[in-house]
Amino acid sequence: MIAAMMTASNLGARITGWGFAVFTIGSICWSLVGFWSGQTHLVATNVFLTLVNLVGIWRWLGR
């Protein structure tokens, strides 16, 4: 919820970028949970979300 508020609030590139960083941490953690519990769909979804979040970090913090 914190990451969603950070990205949705439109308080500038730095805040939005860090929101994507928080989302990335969450998606990596969910990927690990899915891997450890054998839930391949959870892993696949969160690997994709991690890639999307990395694009968001590059877009808002990397440039």
Helices and strands as residue ranges (DSSP letters): H 2-8, H 13-37, H 40-57, I 58-62
